Amino acid sequence: MVDINTIYDKAEQAGACNERGLSLVRTAKDIQSLIELLKSPQGIEFCMKSNFPDDDLLKKYQSELEAADVFVSGNHKLKNPRLVIAFGGSVSIQLDGHEVCEIYAKSKAFISIEAKDSSYVSAESHHGATVTYRVTDQAKVNVFDYAR
């Protein structure tokens, strides 16, 4: 069972979004709806900038997060994902064809990208995360480093 009140309190303490964002957290029905909020553009931006959620909260829901390509720890290999969020762990990503992928990495995350054909990757590195890549053919990888 998801403790929405605890997650709401932690988000509020971290300086979460605005009242609208907090109300979306409050009305979430389950962990899946919270993960969808996390994966929204506003959710990703808030989490990357605010160091939210903390490791304890992430580990509590690790299996549900991993099923949604949100990683906390461990080693993972993905082929042609659309969106990846890594708070930690090592994630190896392969892209080919005309696939497009967004990657957001934070803190202890290590991302390794292999892009080929005409694939395109946009990756953001926050709070010291590491992003490495290898490109072949006409593939393109853009990495934006936000060290703060």
Wavefront OBJ file of the C-alpha trace (Angstrom):
o trace
v 0.000 0.000 0.000
v 1.302 3.422 -0.937
v 1.485 5.987 1.832
v 0.385 9.036 -0.177
v 0.508 11.316 2.876
v 4.171 10.521 3.534
v 5.094 11.100 -0.116
v 3.075 14.350 -0.114
v 4.856 15.557 3.041
v 8.299 14.719 1.631
v 7.504 16.450 -1.667
v 6.258 19.528 0.152
v 9.381 19.619 2.369
v 11.571 19.387 -0.740
v 9.867 22.481 -2.135
v 7.653 20.611 -4.563
v 6.293 22.313 -7.614
v 3.320 24.349 -6.645
v -0.068 23.738 -5.077
v -1.351 22.155 -8.297
v 1.524 19.658 -8.338
v 1.030 18.834 -4.689
v -2.701 18.323 -5.240
v -1.871 15.799 -7.989
v 0.277 13.898 -5.482
v -2.498 14.035 -2.881
v -5.095 12.628 -5.300
v -2.887 9.807 -6.634
v -4.583 6.453 -6.167
v -1.599 4.116 -6.324
v 2.114 3.825 -7.021
v 1.495 3.664 -10.786
v -0.183 7.076 -10.811
v 2.698 8.489 -8.734
v 5.209 7.050 -11.204
v 3.321 8.730 -14.052
v 3.582 12.037 -12.157
v 7.307 11.435 -11.678
v 7.683 10.801 -15.433
v 5.792 13.951 -16.437
v 7.944 16.886 -17.620
v 7.229 18.816 -14.402
v 7.881 15.742 -12.251
v 11.223 15.009 -13.898
v 12.318 18.636 -13.614
v 11.368 18.814 -9.947
v 13.071 15.523 -9.051
v 16.282 16.337 -10.906
v 16.611 19.832 -9.415
v 15.442 19.045 -5.895
v 17.156 15.726 -5.181
v 13.732 14.176 -4.687
v 12.727 11.505 -3.770
v 15.209 10.272 -1.206
v 16.889 6.865 -1.461
v 14.666 5.270 1.188
v 11.502 6.157 -0.701
v 12.977 5.033 -4.024
v 14.096 1.680 -2.621
v 10.688 1.070 -1.071
v 9.113 1.060 -4.565
v 12.139 -0.148 -6.532
v 10.444 -3.033 -8.366
v 7.525 -0.857 -9.511
v 9.915 1.895 -10.607
v 12.137 -0.486 -12.555
v 9.117 -1.851 -14.438
v 8.581 1.746 -15.652
v 12.264 2.270 -16.654
v 13.018 4.290 -13.517
v 16.158 2.911 -11.879
v 17.482 3.158 -8.340
v 20.391 0.691 -8.252
v 21.739 -2.424 -9.934
v 22.754 -3.151 -13.502
v 20.248 -2.850 -16.342
v 20.316 -3.289 -20.118
v 17.672 -1.690 -22.324
v 17.021 -1.783 -26.054
v 15.223 1.159 -27.672
v 13.537 2.639 -24.592
v 11.559 5.872 -24.990
v 12.190 7.423 -21.548
v 14.687 6.416 -18.864
v 15.138 7.983 -15.441
v 18.083 6.829 -13.336
v 18.592 7.880 -9.737
v 21.383 5.327 -9.356
v 22.737 2.103 -10.749
v 24.275 1.335 -14.090
v 22.068 1.460 -17.182
v 23.296 0.317 -20.586
v 21.101 1.566 -23.429
v 21.211 0.476 -27.062
v 19.335 2.377 -29.756
v 18.997 1.682 -33.443
v 16.759 2.430 -36.380
v 14.902 5.722 -36.045
v 14.335 5.435 -32.301
v 14.269 8.505 -30.053
v 15.127 8.330 -26.348
v 15.123 10.794 -23.455
v 17.386 10.037 -20.502
v 17.549 11.773 -17.129
v 20.314 10.695 -14.752
v 21.004 11.837 -11.219
v 23.654 11.415 -8.521
v 24.986 7.848 -8.466
v 23.696 6.853 -11.890
v 26.024 5.660 -14.635
v 24.527 5.651 -18.145
v 26.206 4.016 -21.133
v 24.633 4.679 -24.532
v 25.294 2.939 -27.836
v 23.437 4.698 -30.652
v 23.471 3.639 -34.293
v 21.553 4.032 -37.538
v 19.476 7.235 -37.313
v 18.599 7.046 -33.623
v 18.539 10.188 -31.477
v 19.227 10.558 -27.747
v 18.814 13.539 -25.472
v 20.379 12.950 -22.057
v 20.545 15.140 -18.960
v 23.092 14.533 -16.211
v 22.314 16.041 -12.784
v 24.221 16.120 -9.483
v 27.261 14.224 -10.745
v 25.683 11.416 -12.764
v 27.876 9.972 -15.508
v 26.772 9.627 -19.137
v 29.034 8.030 -21.742
v 28.167 7.194 -25.320
v 29.307 5.707 -28.585
v 27.753 6.775 -31.882
v 27.858 5.127 -35.304
v 26.144 5.842 -38.618
v 23.977 8.984 -38.520
v 22.948 8.594 -34.883
v 23.040 11.670 -32.638
v 23.508 11.949 -28.870
v 23.200 15.253 -27.008
v 24.269 15.288 -23.369
v 23.442 18.238 -21.134
v 25.386 18.380 -17.861
v 23.684 20.121 -14.966
v 26.293 19.709 -12.243
v 24.355 21.605 -9.593
l 1 2 3 4 5 6 7 8 9 10 11 12 13 14 15 16 17 18 19 20 21 22 23 24 25 26 27 28 29 30 31 32 33 34 35 36 37 38 39 40 41 42 43 44 45 46 47 48 49 50 51 52 53 54 55 56 57 58 59 60 61 62 63 64 65 66 67 68 69 70 71 72 73 74 75 76 77 78 79 80 81 82 83 84 85 86 87 88 89 90 91 92 93 94 95 96 97 98 99 100 101 102 103 104 105 106 107 108 109 110 111 112 113 114 115 116 117 118 119 120 121 122 123 124 125 126 127 128 129 130 131 132 133 134 135 136 137 138 139 140 141 142 143 144 145 146 147 148
